[in-house]
Each structure stands twice: as structure tokens, then as C-alpha cells.
Amino acid sequence: MTVPFQVVPASYLLFQRRDSVLLQLRQGTGYLDGYWATAAAGHVEAGESAVQAAVREAREELGIEVAPGDVVPLTSMHRSNGGGQAVDERVDFFFLCSAWQGEPRIMEPGKAAGLEWFALDDLPDAVVPHERYVFERLRTGLPPIVSFGFADTGTGDGSRP
């Protein structure tokens, strides 16, 4: 009998201006520190929706206000880190945002060493791999659901981090 696994949900709010995205340089998190990542992202907490989590993360990490109606679904990613533990199985909700109140700034200096806009065709080398997968496909479009970190399943490219 196969045992069902649990997934850890997270929301990612991509801020895009023309052909550029806002990225944060990770530090002090214990996960891919020194890599650039989506400027506002984090786990969905108990009792909140994926959209509510994205809005909360924008406020907590960037000090800006985002209206839930300005959070536009982009894709969902089912991904695995391959470790076989519940913490290794993820579902990520990626959203786009092009309207907000305030100027994005680092609100958690213990977790971020930089905040910069990068052109989609000139991303830094060190970008969190599953997020790079999404950034590289922003111009051409993404299906509603992609997979990452699995052997090819036919619903994504099966990329491994």
C-alpha cells in the first residue's frame, strides 16, 4: 500500500516592471543563502489562503501594501527536493503583481542582503533553481501547473534542482 505524502505550501509574489523582476539576495536563512530569489515569498500559514500569504509576505518582507485583487495567478509548481520526507514535498503558488502601495525595501535584514531589479534576460547566475525555472518562462508563458525535481512526468520538464 502506498502511503500518501503531505506537501508544504508556499506563495511567491513576483513583482514585474516591463522585462524586469524584483529579487532579494538570501542570507541567514539556512536555505540557499547567497542566491537571489523572489522578493516576497514564504510558507502559507494555517488559516490563510495562498493569496493572503502572498499579500502578507509583501508587507513583511518589502514593507509594501498589495491589494488581493492585484495578485494574479501565474502557475502552481509541484516540486520535490527528493529527500522522501514531508518537508521535501512542496506545492508553490506563483503570482504576478504589477501594482502596489509604497516603495519596496528590505524589512528583514537578517534574511536578505540585497534587493534589486534584474532584466529577465540578464538574471544573476545564483538564482534559486525552481524560481529560475519560472523566471525563464515568464515571457513565453507557463501552464497552470508545472512539476520540478521529479523524473519527467509529462506535466513539466522534470527538472532537478
C-alpha positions as CSV (number, residue, x, y, z in Angstrom):
1,M,0.0,0.0,0.0
2,T,1.3,3.4,-1.0
3,V,1.4,6.0,1.8
4,P,0.2,9.4,0.8
5,F,2.6,12.3,1.4
6,Q,2.0,15.8,2.7
7,V,3.1,18.9,0.9
8,V,4.4,22.2,2.3
9,P,2.6,25.1,0.6
10,A,4.3,28.4,-0.2
11,S,3.3,31.6,-2.1
12,Y,5.6,33.6,-4.3
13,L,4.7,37.1,-5.4
14,L,6.7,38.2,-8.5
15,F,7.0,41.9,-9.0
16,Q,7.5,42.7,-12.7
17,R,8.1,46.0,-14.4
18,R,8.4,45.6,-18.1
19,D,11.0,42.9,-18.6
20,S,12.5,43.1,-15.1
21,V,11.7,41.3,-11.9
22,L,12.5,42.3,-8.3
23,L,14.8,39.8,-6.5
24,Q,16.1,39.5,-2.9
25,L,19.5,38.2,-2.1
26,R,19.1,35.5,0.6
27,Q,21.2,35.5,3.8
28,G,20.9,33.9,7.2
29,T,18.0,31.6,6.3
30,G,19.8,28.3,6.1
31,Y,18.4,27.6,2.6
32,L,20.4,28.7,-0.4
33,D,21.9,31.7,1.2
34,G,23.8,33.8,-1.3
35,Y,21.2,33.1,-4.0
36,W,18.8,35.6,-5.5
37,A,15.1,34.7,-5.0
38,T,11.6,36.1,-5.5
39,A,11.4,39.3,-3.4
40,A,8.3,38.3,-1.5
41,A,7.7,34.6,-0.7
42,G,7.0,32.3,2.1
43,H,5.0,29.5,3.6
44,V,1.2,29.6,3.7
45,E,0.3,29.8,7.4
46,A,-2.6,27.9,9.0
47,G,-5.9,29.6,8.3
48,E,-4.8,31.8,5.3
49,S,-5.2,31.3,1.6
50,A,-2.3,31.3,-0.9
51,V,-3.3,34.9,-1.9
52,Q,-3.5,36.1,1.7
53,A,0.0,34.6,2.3
54,A,1.4,36.5,-0.8
55,V,-0.1,39.8,0.4
56,R,1.3,39.2,4.0
57,E,4.8,38.3,2.7
58,A,4.9,41.5,0.6
59,R,4.1,43.6,3.7
60,E,6.5,41.6,6.0
61,E,9.5,41.3,3.6
62,L,9.1,44.5,1.5
63,G,7.1,46.9,3.6
64,I,4.5,47.5,0.8
65,E,0.8,47.0,0.6
66,V,-0.7,44.8,-2.1
67,A,-4.5,44.5,-2.7
68,P,-5.6,40.9,-3.1
69,G,-7.2,41.9,-6.4
70,D,-3.7,42.8,-7.7
71,V,-2.4,39.3,-7.1
72,V,-2.7,37.5,-10.4
73,P,-2.2,33.7,-10.6
74,L,0.8,32.7,-12.8
75,T,1.4,29.0,-12.2
76,S,1.5,26.3,-9.5
77,M,4.5,24.1,-9.1
78,H,4.5,20.7,-7.6
79,R,8.1,20.0,-6.6
80,S,10.3,17.6,-4.7
81,N,13.6,18.0,-3.1
82,G,14.0,14.2,-3.4
83,G,14.6,13.5,0.3
84,G,11.5,11.5,0.9
85,Q,10.5,13.5,4.0
86,A,7.3,15.5,4.2
87,V,9.4,18.7,4.3
88,D,10.8,17.8,0.9
89,E,7.5,17.7,-0.9
90,R,6.2,21.2,-1.9
91,V,3.5,23.0,-3.7
92,D,4.3,26.5,-4.7
93,F,1.8,29.1,-5.8
94,F,3.4,31.8,-8.1
95,F,1.6,35.1,-8.6
96,L,2.3,38.2,-10.6
97,C,1.9,41.7,-9.2
98,S,2.3,45.0,-11.1
99,A,0.5,47.4,-8.7
100,W,1.3,48.1,-5.0
101,Q,1.5,50.9,-2.5
102,G,4.9,52.1,-1.2
103,E,8.5,51.6,-2.2
104,P,9.9,48.0,-1.8
105,R,12.7,47.8,0.7
106,I,14.4,45.2,2.8
107,M,12.3,44.7,6.0
108,E,14.1,41.6,7.3
109,P,17.9,42.4,7.1
110,G,18.7,39.2,8.9
111,K,17.3,37.3,5.9
112,A,18.2,39.5,2.9
113,A,21.4,41.1,1.9
114,G,20.1,42.9,-1.2
115,L,17.1,43.9,-3.2
116,E,17.4,44.7,-6.9
117,W,15.6,44.7,-10.2
118,F,17.0,42.4,-12.8
119,A,16.2,42.1,-16.5
120,L,14.7,38.7,-17.4
121,D,17.4,38.2,-20.0
122,D,20.2,39.1,-17.5
123,L,19.4,37.2,-14.3
124,P,22.3,36.6,-11.9
125,D,23.9,33.2,-12.1
126,A,22.9,32.3,-8.5
127,V,19.1,32.2,-8.6
128,V,17.1,29.6,-6.6
129,P,16.7,26.8,-9.3
130,H,13.0,26.2,-9.1
131,E,12.4,30.0,-9.2
132,R,14.7,30.4,-12.2
133,Y,12.6,27.9,-14.0
134,V,9.6,30.2,-13.6
135,F,11.5,33.5,-14.4
136,E,12.9,32.0,-17.6
137,R,9.4,31.2,-18.8
138,L,7.7,34.5,-17.9
139,R,7.8,35.8,-21.5
140,T,6.7,32.6,-23.2
141,G,4.1,31.6,-20.7
142,L,3.6,28.8,-18.2
143,P,0.9,26.2,-18.0
144,P,-1.3,26.3,-14.9
145,I,0.7,23.5,-13.2
146,V,4.3,22.6,-13.6
147,S,6.5,20.0,-11.8
148,F,10.1,20.3,-10.7
149,G,12.5,17.9,-9.1
150,F,10.7,14.7,-10.3
151,A,11.6,12.4,-13.1
152,D,9.7,13.5,-16.2
153,T,6.0,13.1,-15.6
154,G,4.7,14.7,-18.7
155,T,3.3,17.7,-16.9
156,G,6.6,19.6,-16.6
157,D,10.1,19.2,-17.8
158,G,11.1,17.1,-14.7
159,S,14.0,19.5,-13.9
160,R,16.1,18.6,-10.9
161,P,17.5,21.3,-8.8
